[in-house]
């Protein structure tokens, strides 16, 4: 049994998005570079930009909303609440 309401708009939208295709397309045009720090998961970046524009938020508020809202985290594929899930994202 899932904790999440299957009719929640973020649950519904997440199921409709072809995440693997989006990540593959992103990686095709933005290949990983060798740096001293690990890169951000492209799915998180893509999802954060979607949330930012769908909710008409600025960068800081986007991070705050994702950090506070378990359904926005579900949108990224998390099955449980993670306080620091996207705390360092910049959209």
C-alpha positions as a printed Julia matrix, in Angstrom:
91×3 Matrix{Float64}:
  0.0    0.0     0.0
  1.34   3.42   -0.95
  1.27   6.42    1.34
  0.8    8.74   -1.63
 -2.6    9.75   -2.96
 -2.69   8.5    -6.57
 -4.88  11.46   -7.58
 -2.37  14.07   -6.36
 -1.32  16.28   -9.27
  2.4   15.57   -8.73
  1.85  11.81   -8.6
 -0.2   11.96  -11.8
  2.28  14.22  -13.6
  5.28  12.13  -12.53
  3.67   9.02  -14.02
  3.1   10.79  -17.35
  6.66  12.03  -17.8
  9.13   9.84  -19.65
 11.92  10.53  -17.17
 14.48   8.18  -18.73
 13.99   9.76  -22.16
 14.4   13.27  -20.72
 17.55  12.32  -18.81
 19.02  10.61  -21.87
 18.28  13.66  -24.02
 19.82  15.94  -21.38
 22.93  13.76  -21.18
 23.25  13.75  -24.97
 23.54  17.55  -25.09
 25.24  18.02  -21.7
 27.71  15.17  -21.26
 29.21  14.71  -17.79
 32.48  16.54  -17.31
 35.3   15.35  -15.15
 35.38  17.71  -12.17
 36.3   17.48   -8.53
 32.68  17.44   -7.4
 29.91  15.07   -8.49
 27.33  16.34  -10.95
 23.69  16.84  -10.11
 21.28  14.11  -11.14
 19.75  15.39  -14.41
 16.29  14.12  -13.35
 16.43  16.37  -10.28
 17.53  19.35  -12.37
 14.82  18.79  -14.99
 12.13  18.25  -12.35
 13.18  21.35  -10.39
 12.95  23.52  -13.5
  9.49  22.08  -14.25
  8.31  22.82  -10.7
  9.8   26.31  -10.82
  7.9   27.21  -13.97
  4.66  25.36  -13.21
  4.37  27.12   -9.83
  5.92  30.41  -11.01
  8.58  30.41   -8.29
 12.01  31.98   -7.98
 15.06  29.74   -7.48
 15.14  30.02   -3.69
 11.42  29.35   -3.27
 11.65  26.37   -5.63
 14.26  24.77   -3.35
 12.2   25.59   -0.26
  9.02  24.09   -1.72
 10.78  20.9    -2.81
 12.48  20.57    0.57
  9.18  20.99    2.44
  6.77  19.06    0.21
  6.83  15.25    0.13
  4.71  15.2    -3.04
  7.24  17.36   -4.89
  9.92  14.92   -3.76
  7.75  12.04   -4.99
  7.69  13.83   -8.35
 11.46  13.18   -8.5
 11.06   9.53   -7.58
 11.66   9.58   -3.82
  9.4    7.18   -1.92
 10.0    8.78    1.48
 10.58  12.31    2.73
 14.22  13.44    2.52
 14.93  16.77    4.17
 18.08  17.5     2.14
 16.81  16.01   -1.16
 17.56  19.07   -3.27
 18.88  21.58   -0.76
 21.79  22.59   -2.97
 19.94  22.92   -6.28
 20.14  26.13   -8.27
 17.6   26.37  -11.09
